[in-house]
Amino acid sequence: MTVAKTNIVLHPGTPIKIAILAMGGQGGGVLADWIVEMAENAGWWAQTTSVPGVAQRTGATIYYLELIPESTAHSAGTPPTLAMMPTPGDLDLVVAAELMEAGRAMQRGLVTPDRTTLITSSHRSYAVGEKAALGNGIADPNKVIDAGRESAKRLMCFDLQEMAEKAGSVISASLFGAIAGSGALPFAREAFEETVRHGGKGVEASLRAFALGFDAAQKAPSTPAAIDTSRPAPDVPDRAANPEVQALLSKVKAGFPAETHGMLVAGLRRLIDYQDIAYATEYLQKCTELHALDARHGGEAQDWALTNAAAHRLAVAMSYDDVIRVADLKTRGSRFERVRQEVGAKSDQLVYTTEYMHPRLEEICGTLPTGLGRWLEQSRGFGGFVKRRMEKGRRVKTGTLTWFLALYAVSGMRRFRRSLLRHQIETTQIKEWLDRVVRLAGNGNYALAVEVLHCRRIVKGYSGTHDRGDKRFASLMKAADQLAGSTDAAATLQKLLKAAMADEEGRQLDTQLGLLIGAGGSTTTQAANAMFSRQAA
């Protein structure tokens, strides 16, 4: 058996120091145990400890290992004293089961350019802060890679989660393979594989994942490439099984410039899934009218910015989240299957998902016919009943027959959606929004009209989240009317939108809108820009 070439420089009396950062369910403990078992079988002293954390997602844990040759311990004449926790600047190998965990390791000072090999998976598990952001809160993964290039002696980054899934295993196996392939530890590949076999569970799948990770590490470039975060727009299919869908796609091809096809196709798919083909047809008709407006006011020279913005934002606005939509998503077979895959359930295991539901009076009345919904919304007796029954919310298991049938029945109400109160409210708001876009573009405020379309991104979710977004959107629309005709009006509205998404309470938006109201007249934009400049400084 040959010993793999190692990148670790062994110093007399100094153990190899390893940190593994993983979240719950990623097998970080299994990976640590594998390394300890392999080292002990090779005649090394080995120790592992773990420091759990609950800072994000399901809680990230740091597993810390120290390995030292038994011959070194014997030469010292006394058993080694190994540390219980990692020390910043004193690690040879850091392994991260997710990209932002690698970033967290660098923040803690665990990665150093003169010593540390950093192995990380490039895939992402989004943090709560990223998911809860009012706008696009997803962090840029390439900032972590850039930091890794500077902070680590050697950085290895590839999608180890994808490799594990391809092999039918978990990421701990592909991480183990990447460690072996990197040469970061002085053990032969056979020793790694024998350790996996000794585990006795899912051996074949684990070895397949191990091999993929090993090969990826062996072929890894000295400097990992940047991650492509762009989302390719869908092409317009040449054919569609449904003749009505094919007719819509033909209209997209014939009536819109190629630069807008991807967004329009995505919008059509979303609305057919949300409601039906007739609803998607309404969407395409609105987009056709806005594209004609775009063409009249120089859209071709602007890369059809208004048409693309309308195709994107209108599709999202028309597929608003109501009780019917929520019930539909929670009872889909694909969702149950996804949950089973995420928790790693076996075919003979039952998985129940517990949902927390807290419908407000507005959501309940919104699912009723317009007249009845309005009447009950104003009824003190009905409002008091809903408050008593629903104020504290309730937890339900959608996998049980009773609750599944109840939610499935609610999801079936989408055939009546156009006659319900919530749809009337949303349709009225969308009409006012688009009328403002038409008015602004017609008065020579093309860029401002585009930003008004993008302002709709602040409205999302349902219940209290949707209500807060609605109020901020209304404030932004008033600001847009005030800014019309001003210099840099579009840029100012864009900054106001960013302020609206900056905090849950809306304090930044209120402050900046107050300045706009106070400035008034032709100095509105200049005053706002001055304020933004001061805040940036």
C-alpha positions as CSV (number, residue, x, y, z in Angstrom):
1,M,0.0,0.0,0.0
2,T,1.4,3.4,-1.0
3,V,1.0,6.5,1.0
4,A,-0.5,9.5,-0.8
5,K,1.5,12.6,-1.3
6,T,0.5,15.1,1.4
7,N,0.4,18.8,1.4
8,I,0.6,18.9,5.2
9,V,4.1,19.8,6.6
10,L,4.5,17.7,9.8
11,H,6.4,19.4,12.6
12,P,7.9,17.2,15.3
13,G,5.5,16.9,18.2
14,T,2.8,18.9,16.5
15,P,-0.5,17.1,15.5
16,I,-2.4,17.6,12.3
17,K,-5.3,19.9,13.2
18,I,-8.6,19.7,11.3
19,A,-11.9,21.5,11.5
20,I,-15.1,20.3,9.8
21,L,-18.0,22.7,9.6
22,A,-21.4,21.1,8.8
23,M,-25.1,21.6,9.4
24,G,-27.5,19.1,10.9
25,G,-28.1,16.2,8.6
26,Q,-24.9,16.6,6.5
27,G,-23.0,13.8,8.3
28,G,-20.3,16.0,9.8
29,G,-20.1,13.6,12.8
30,V,-19.8,10.6,10.5
31,L,-17.0,12.3,8.6
32,A,-15.1,13.1,11.8
33,D,-15.5,9.5,13.0
34,W,-14.2,8.2,9.7
35,I,-11.0,10.3,9.9
36,V,-10.4,9.2,13.5
37,E,-11.0,5.5,12.7
38,M,-8.7,5.7,9.7
39,A,-5.9,7.4,11.7
40,E,-6.1,5.0,14.6
41,N,-6.0,2.0,12.2
42,A,-2.8,3.5,10.8
43,G,-1.2,3.7,14.3
44,W,-2.0,7.3,15.0
45,W,-3.4,9.0,18.1
46,A,-6.6,10.8,17.2
47,Q,-9.2,12.8,19.0
48,T,-12.5,14.5,17.9
49,T,-14.7,17.0,19.7
50,S,-17.7,19.0,18.5
51,V,-19.0,22.5,19.3
52,P,-22.7,22.8,18.3
53,G,-24.2,26.1,17.2
54,V,-27.7,27.3,16.4
55,A,-26.8,30.6,14.6
56,Q,-28.5,29.7,11.4
57,R,-30.7,27.2,9.6
58,T,-30.8,23.9,11.5
59,G,-27.7,24.7,13.5
60,A,-24.1,24.5,12.3
61,T,-21.5,22.4,14.2
62,I,-17.7,22.6,14.2
63,Y,-16.1,19.2,14.6
64,Y,-12.4,19.5,15.6
65,L,-9.9,16.8,15.2
66,E,-6.2,16.4,16.1
67,L,-4.1,13.5,14.7
68,I,-0.5,12.7,15.8
69,P,1.7,9.7,14.9
70,E,2.0,7.2,17.7
71,S,5.8,7.1,17.2
72,T,5.9,10.8,18.1
73,A,3.9,10.2,21.3
74,H,6.3,7.4,22.3
75,S,9.4,9.4,21.7
76,A,8.0,12.1,24.0
77,G,7.6,9.4,26.7
78,T,4.1,10.6,27.7
79,P,0.6,10.4,26.1
80,P,-0.1,13.6,24.1
81,T,-2.3,16.3,25.3
82,L,-4.7,17.2,22.5
83,A,-6.8,20.4,22.3
84,M,-10.6,20.4,22.6
85,M,-11.3,23.4,20.3
86,P,-9.8,24.9,17.2
87,T,-7.5,27.9,17.7
88,P,-7.5,30.7,15.0
89,G,-4.4,30.6,12.8
90,D,-3.5,27.1,14.0
91,L,-5.3,24.7,11.5
92,D,-3.9,22.6,8.7
93,L,-7.2,21.5,7.1
94,V,-10.6,23.1,7.1
95,V,-13.6,21.2,5.5
96,A,-16.9,23.0,4.9
97,A,-20.0,21.1,3.9
98,E,-21.6,24.3,2.4
99,L,-20.1,27.4,0.9
100,M,-21.2,30.0,3.6
101,E,-19.7,27.7,6.3
102,A,-16.4,28.2,4.6
103,G,-17.0,31.9,4.8
104,R,-17.8,31.5,8.5
105,A,-14.6,29.6,9.1
106,M,-12.6,32.5,7.5
107,Q,-14.5,35.0,9.7
108,R,-13.4,33.1,12.7
109,G,-9.8,33.2,11.6
110,L,-9.5,29.4,11.2
111,V,-8.1,29.7,7.7
112,T,-4.6,31.1,7.2
113,P,-2.6,31.6,3.9
114,D,0.7,30.1,5.2
115,R,-0.8,26.9,6.4
116,T,-4.5,26.0,5.8
117,T,-6.0,23.8,3.0
118,L,-9.6,24.8,2.6
119,I,-12.0,22.3,1.0
120,T,-15.6,23.4,0.5
121,S,-18.7,22.4,-1.4
122,S,-19.9,25.1,-3.7
123,H,-23.6,24.5,-3.2
124,R,-25.7,26.8,-1.0
125,S,-28.2,26.2,1.8
126,Y,-29.8,29.6,2.3
127,A,-29.6,31.2,5.8
128,V,-32.8,32.5,7.5
129,G,-31.6,36.1,6.9
130,E,-31.4,35.4,3.2
131,K,-34.8,33.8,3.0
132,A,-36.5,36.5,5.1
133,A,-35.1,39.5,3.3
134,L,-37.7,41.8,1.8
135,G,-35.8,41.9,-1.5
136,N,-33.3,39.5,-2.9
137,G,-31.3,38.6,0.2
138,I,-29.1,35.9,-1.4
139,A,-25.5,36.5,-0.6
140,D,-22.9,36.6,-3.4
141,P,-21.1,33.2,-3.3
142,N,-18.1,34.6,-5.3
143,K,-17.2,36.9,-2.4
144,V,-16.5,33.8,-0.3
145,I,-14.4,32.3,-3.1
146,D,-12.5,35.5,-3.5
147,A,-11.8,35.6,0.3
148,G,-10.8,31.9,0.2
149,R,-8.2,32.6,-2.5
150,E,-6.6,35.2,-0.3
151,S,-7.1,33.5,3.1
152,A,-6.1,29.9,2.3
153,K,-2.8,28.3,1.3
154,R,-4.9,26.1,-1.0
155,L,-8.6,26.4,-1.9
156,M,-10.6,23.6,-3.4
157,C,-14.2,24.3,-4.2
158,F,-16.7,22.2,-6.2
159,D,-20.3,20.9,-5.8
160,L,-19.9,18.0,-3.5
161,Q,-23.6,17.9,-2.7
162,E,-24.4,17.2,-6.4
163,M,-21.8,14.4,-6.4
164,A,-23.4,12.8,-3.3
165,E,-26.9,13.0,-4.8
166,K,-25.7,11.5,-8.1
167,A,-24.2,8.6,-6.2
168,G,-27.3,8.2,-4.0
169,S,-25.4,9.0,-0.8
170,V,-24.8,12.0,1.5
171,I,-22.2,14.8,1.3
172,S,-20.0,13.3,4.1
173,A,-18.9,10.6,1.7
174,S,-18.0,12.9,-1.2
175,L,-16.2,15.2,1.3
176,F,-14.2,12.2,2.5
177,G,-13.2,11.5,-1.1
178,A,-12.2,15.1,-1.6
179,I,-10.0,15.0,1.5
180,A,-8.4,11.9,0.1
181,G,-7.9,13.3,-3.4
182,S,-6.5,16.6,-2.1
183,G,-3.5,14.9,-0.4
184,A,-4.2,16.9,2.7
185,L,-3.7,13.8,4.9
186,P,-0.8,11.3,4.8
187,F,-3.0,8.2,4.2
188,A,-3.5,6.2,1.1
189,R,-6.7,6.0,-0.8
190,E,-7.1,2.4,0.2
191,A,-7.2,3.4,3.8
192,F,-10.0,5.8,3.2
193,E,-12.1,3.3,1.3
194,E,-11.5,0.6,3.8
195,T,-12.8,2.9,6.5
196,V,-16.0,3.5,4.5
197,R,-16.4,-0.3,4.0
198,H,-16.0,-0.9,7.7
199,G,-19.0,1.3,8.4
200,G,-21.3,-1.3,7.0
201,K,-24.2,1.0,6.0
202,G,-24.8,2.2,2.5
203,V,-21.3,1.2,1.5
204,E,-21.7,1.0,-2.2
205,A,-23.4,4.4,-2.5
206,S,-20.8,5.9,-0.2
207,L,-18.0,4.6,-2.2
208,R,-19.5,5.9,-5.4
209,A,-19.7,9.4,-3.8
210,F,-16.2,9.0,-2.4
211,A,-14.8,8.2,-5.9
212,L,-16.5,11.3,-7.4
213,G,-15.1,13.5,-4.6
214,F,-11.7,12.0,-5.0
215,D,-11.6,12.5,-8.8
216,A,-12.8,16.1,-8.5
217,A,-10.1,16.9,-6.0
218,Q,-7.4,15.2,-8.1
219,K,-8.5,17.3,-11.1
220,A,-9.2,20.5,-9.2
221,P,-7.5,23.7,-10.6
222,S,-5.0,25.6,-8.5
223,T,-7.5,28.4,-8.4
224,P,-11.3,27.6,-8.5
225,A,-13.3,29.5,-11.0
226,A,-16.1,31.9,-10.1
227,I,-19.6,30.5,-9.7
228,D,-22.0,31.4,-12.4
229,T,-24.9,32.9,-10.6
230,S,-26.9,33.9,-13.7
231,R,-30.2,32.2,-14.5
232,P,-30.5,31.3,-18.2
233,A,-33.9,32.5,-19.5
234,P,-36.0,29.6,-20.9
235,D,-36.2,29.3,-24.6
236,V,-39.5,29.4,-26.5
237,P,-40.4,25.7,-27.2
238,D,-40.9,24.9,-30.8
239,R,-43.9,22.8,-29.9
240,A,-46.3,22.4,-27.0
241,A,-48.6,19.5,-26.4
242,N,-51.6,21.8,-25.7
243,P,-52.7,23.7,-28.8
244,E,-53.8,26.7,-26.7
245,V,-50.3,26.8,-25.1
246,Q,-48.7,26.6,-28.5
247,A,-50.9,29.5,-29.7
248,L,-49.5,31.6,-26.8
249,L,-46.0,30.7,-27.6
250,S,-46.5,31.6,-31.2
251,K,-47.7,35.0,-30.2
252,V,-44.6,35.5,-28.1
253,K,-42.4,34.6,-31.1
254,A,-44.2,36.7,-33.5
255,G,-45.1,39.7,-31.4
256,F,-42.1,40.4,-29.2
257,P,-38.4,40.9,-29.7
258,A,-36.1,38.0,-28.9
259,E,-34.6,39.7,-25.8
260,T,-38.0,39.4,-24.1
261,H,-38.9,35.9,-25.0
262,G,-37.3,34.2,-22.0
263,M,-39.1,36.3,-19.4
264,L,-42.4,36.1,-21.2
265,V,-42.2,32.3,-21.4
266,A,-41.4,32.1,-17.7
267,G,-44.4,34.3,-17.0
268,L,-46.7,32.2,-19.0
269,R,-45.5,29.0,-17.3
270,R,-46.0,30.6,-13.9
271,L,-49.6,31.8,-14.6
272,I,-50.7,28.6,-16.2
273,D,-49.5,26.7,-13.2
274,Y,-51.1,29.3,-10.9
275,Q,-54.5,29.5,-12.5
276,D,-55.2,28.4,-16.1
277,I,-54.5,29.2,-19.8
278,A,-57.1,31.9,-19.9
279,Y,-55.4,33.7,-17.1
280,A,-52.1,33.4,-18.9
281,T,-53.8,34.8,-22.0
282,E,-54.8,37.9,-20.0
283,Y,-51.2,38.3,-18.9
284,L,-49.9,38.2,-22.5
285,Q,-52.5,40.7,-23.6
286,K,-51.4,43.2,-21.0
287,C,-47.8,42.6,-21.9
288,T,-48.7,43.2,-25.6
289,E,-50.2,46.6,-24.7
290,L,-47.1,47.5,-22.6
291,H,-44.8,46.4,-25.4
292,A,-46.6,48.7,-27.8
293,L,-46.1,51.5,-25.3
294,D,-42.5,50.6,-25.1
295,A,-42.1,50.7,-28.9
296,R,-43.7,54.1,-29.1
297,H,-41.3,55.6,-26.6
298,G,-37.9,54.4,-27.7
299,G,-37.8,51.0,-26.0
300,E,-35.7,49.4,-28.8
301,A,-32.8,51.8,-27.9
302,Q,-33.3,50.8,-24.2
303,D,-33.1,47.0,-24.9
304,W,-36.8,46.8,-24.3
305,A,-36.3,47.5,-20.6
306,L,-40.0,48.3,-20.0
307,T,-41.2,45.2,-21.8
308,N,-38.8,42.9,-19.8
309,A,-39.7,44.6,-16.5
310,A,-43.4,44.3,-17.2
311,A,-43.1,40.6,-18.2
312,H,-41.3,39.9,-15.0
313,R,-43.2,42.0,-12.4
314,L,-46.6,41.5,-13.9
315,A,-46.4,37.7,-13.8
316,V,-45.5,37.8,-10.1
317,A,-48.2,40.4,-9.3
318,M,-50.9,38.3,-11.0
319,S,-49.8,35.1,-9.2
320,Y,-50.3,36.7,-5.7
321,D,-50.1,34.5,-2.7
322,D,-53.6,33.9,-1.3
323,V,-55.0,31.1,0.9
324,I,-55.9,29.1,-2.2
325,R,-52.3,29.2,-3.5
326,V,-50.8,28.3,-0.1
327,A,-53.1,25.3,0.2
328,D,-52.3,24.2,-3.4
329,L,-48.5,24.3,-2.7
330,K,-48.8,22.5,0.6
331,T,-50.8,19.6,-0.9
332,R,-48.7,18.9,-4.0
333,G,-47.1,15.5,-4.3
334,S,-43.9,17.1,-5.4
335,R,-43.7,18.9,-2.1
336,F,-44.2,15.8,-0.1
337,E,-41.5,14.0,-2.1
338,R,-39.1,16.9,-1.7
339,V,-39.5,16.9,2.1
340,R,-38.9,13.1,2.1
341,Q,-35.7,13.7,0.1
342,E,-34.5,16.5,2.4
343,V,-34.9,14.5,5.6
344,G,-33.5,11.3,3.9
345,A,-36.5,9.2,4.6
346,K,-36.5,5.6,3.5
347,S,-39.3,4.0,1.5
348,D,-40.8,2.3,4.5
349,Q,-40.8,5.4,6.7
350,L,-43.7,7.8,7.3
351,V,-43.0,11.5,7.2
352,Y,-45.4,14.0,8.6
353,T,-45.0,17.8,8.0
354,T,-46.4,20.1,10.7
355,E,-47.6,23.4,9.3
356,Y,-48.2,26.5,11.3
357,M,-51.3,28.4,10.1
358,H,-52.5,31.8,11.2
359,P,-55.0,33.1,8.8
360,R,-56.2,36.7,9.5
361,L,-59.7,38.0,8.9
362,E,-58.6,39.5,5.6
363,E,-57.4,36.2,4.3
364,I,-60.6,34.4,5.2
365,C,-62.8,37.1,3.7
366,G,-60.6,37.2,0.7
367,T,-61.6,33.6,-0.2
368,L,-65.3,34.6,-0.3
369,P,-67.4,36.1,-3.1
370,T,-66.8,39.8,-3.3
371,G,-70.1,41.0,-1.8
372,L,-70.2,38.5,1.1
373,G,-66.5,39.0,1.8
374,R,-66.9,42.8,2.1
375,W,-69.9,42.4,4.4
376,L,-68.2,40.0,6.7
377,E,-65.0,42.0,6.7
378,Q,-67.0,44.9,8.2
379,S,-68.9,42.6,10.7
380,R,-67.8,43.0,14.3
381,G,-69.3,39.7,15.2
382,F,-67.6,37.7,12.5
383,G,-64.3,39.5,13.1
384,G,-64.5,38.7,16.9
385,F,-65.2,35.1,16.1
386,V,-62.2,34.8,13.8
387,K,-60.0,36.5,16.3
388,R,-61.0,34.1,19.1
389,R,-60.6,31.0,16.9
390,M,-57.4,32.0,15.0
391,E,-55.6,34.6,17.1
392,K,-53.0,32.1,18.4
393,G,-52.8,30.1,15.2
394,R,-52.7,26.4,15.0
395,R,-50.3,23.6,14.0
396,V,-51.6,21.0,11.6
397,K,-50.2,17.9,10.0
398,T,-50.9,18.0,6.2
399,G,-50.0,14.3,5.9
400,T,-53.1,13.2,7.8
401,L,-56.2,12.5,5.9
402,T,-58.4,15.1,7.6
403,W,-56.1,18.1,7.1
404,F,-54.9,17.0,3.6
405,L,-58.5,16.8,2.4
406,A,-59.3,20.1,4.0
407,L,-56.4,21.9,2.3
408,Y,-57.0,20.0,-0.9
409,A,-60.6,21.3,-0.9
410,V,-59.4,24.9,-0.4
411,S,-56.9,24.5,-3.2
412,G,-59.7,23.4,-5.5
413,M,-61.3,26.8,-5.0
414,R,-59.0,28.3,-7.6
415,R,-61.6,27.7,-10.3
416,F,-63.7,30.4,-8.5
417,R,-60.8,32.7,-7.8
418,R,-61.9,35.4,-10.3
419,S,-65.1,35.9,-8.4
420,L,-63.5,36.3,-5.0
421,L,-62.8,39.4,-3.0
422,R,-59.1,39.0,-2.9
423,H,-58.9,38.8,-6.7
424,Q,-60.9,42.0,-7.1
425,I,-58.6,43.8,-4.7
426,E,-55.5,42.6,-6.5
427,T,-56.9,43.3,-9.9
428,T,-57.8,46.9,-8.9
429,Q,-54.3,47.5,-7.6
430,I,-52.6,46.0,-10.7
431,K,-54.7,48.3,-12.9
432,E,-53.8,51.4,-11.0
433,W,-50.1,50.4,-11.1
434,L,-50.1,49.8,-14.9
435,D,-52.1,53.0,-15.5
436,R,-49.3,54.9,-13.7
437,V,-46.7,53.2,-15.9
438,V,-48.6,54.2,-19.1
439,R,-49.0,57.8,-17.8
440,L,-45.4,58.2,-16.9
441,A,-44.0,56.7,-20.1
442,G,-46.4,58.8,-22.2
443,N,-45.1,62.0,-20.4
444,G,-41.5,61.3,-21.2
445,N,-40.6,59.6,-18.0
446,Y,-39.5,56.3,-19.6
447,A,-36.8,55.3,-17.0
448,L,-39.1,56.2,-14.1
449,A,-41.9,54.1,-15.6
450,V,-39.5,51.1,-15.7
451,E,-38.6,51.7,-12.0
452,V,-42.3,51.9,-11.1
453,L,-42.7,48.4,-12.6
454,H,-39.7,47.1,-10.5
455,C,-41.2,48.6,-7.3
456,R,-43.8,45.9,-7.4
457,R,-41.1,43.5,-6.0
458,I,-41.7,44.9,-2.6
459,V,-45.2,43.2,-2.5
460,K,-44.9,39.5,-1.8
461,G,-46.0,36.8,0.5
462,Y,-49.3,36.8,2.3
463,S,-50.9,37.8,5.6
464,G,-48.9,40.5,7.5
465,T,-45.9,40.3,5.1
466,H,-48.1,41.2,2.1
467,D,-49.9,43.9,4.1
468,R,-46.6,45.6,5.0
469,G,-45.4,45.3,1.4
470,D,-48.7,46.9,0.1
471,K,-48.2,49.9,2.4
472,R,-44.7,50.5,1.3
473,F,-45.6,50.0,-2.4
474,A,-48.3,52.7,-2.0
475,S,-45.7,55.1,-0.5
476,L,-43.3,54.4,-3.4
477,M,-46.1,55.1,-5.9
478,K,-46.8,58.5,-4.3
479,A,-43.1,59.3,-4.4
480,A,-43.0,58.3,-8.1
481,D,-45.8,60.8,-8.8
482,Q,-43.9,63.5,-7.0
483,L,-40.6,62.7,-8.7
484,A,-42.1,62.7,-12.2
485,G,-40.3,65.2,-14.4
486,S,-37.4,65.6,-12.0
487,T,-33.7,65.0,-12.9
488,D,-32.6,61.5,-12.0
489,A,-36.1,60.6,-10.9
490,A,-35.6,56.9,-11.8
491,A,-32.4,56.7,-9.8
492,T,-34.0,58.3,-6.8
493,L,-37.0,55.9,-6.9
494,Q,-34.6,53.0,-7.2
495,K,-32.8,54.2,-4.0
496,L,-36.1,54.6,-2.2
497,L,-37.0,51.0,-3.2
498,K,-33.7,49.8,-1.7
499,A,-34.5,51.7,1.5
500,A,-38.0,50.1,1.6
501,M,-36.3,46.7,1.6
502,A,-33.7,47.5,4.1
503,D,-35.6,46.9,7.3
504,E,-38.8,45.2,8.4
505,E,-40.1,48.2,10.2
506,G,-39.7,50.6,7.2
507,R,-37.8,53.2,9.2
508,Q,-35.3,54.0,6.5
509,L,-38.1,54.5,3.9
510,D,-40.0,56.7,6.3
511,T,-37.0,58.9,6.9
512,Q,-36.2,59.3,3.2
513,L,-39.8,59.9,2.2
514,G,-39.9,62.6,4.9
515,L,-37.0,64.3,3.2
516,L,-38.7,64.2,-0.1
517,I,-41.9,65.7,1.2
518,G,-39.9,68.4,3.0
519,A,-37.8,69.2,0.0
520,G,-40.7,69.7,-2.5
521,G,-40.5,71.4,-5.8
522,S,-37.6,71.1,-8.2
523,T,-35.1,70.4,-5.5
524,T,-36.7,67.1,-4.5
525,T,-34.2,64.8,-6.3
526,Q,-31.2,66.8,-5.4
527,A,-32.1,66.8,-1.7
528,A,-32.7,63.0,-1.8
529,N,-29.4,62.3,-3.6
530,A,-27.6,64.5,-1.1
531,M,-29.2,62.5,1.8
532,F,-28.2,59.2,0.2
533,S,-24.6,60.4,-0.3
534,R,-24.4,61.4,3.4
535,Q,-25.8,58.0,4.5
536,A,-23.3,56.1,2.2
537,A,-20.4,58.1,3.7
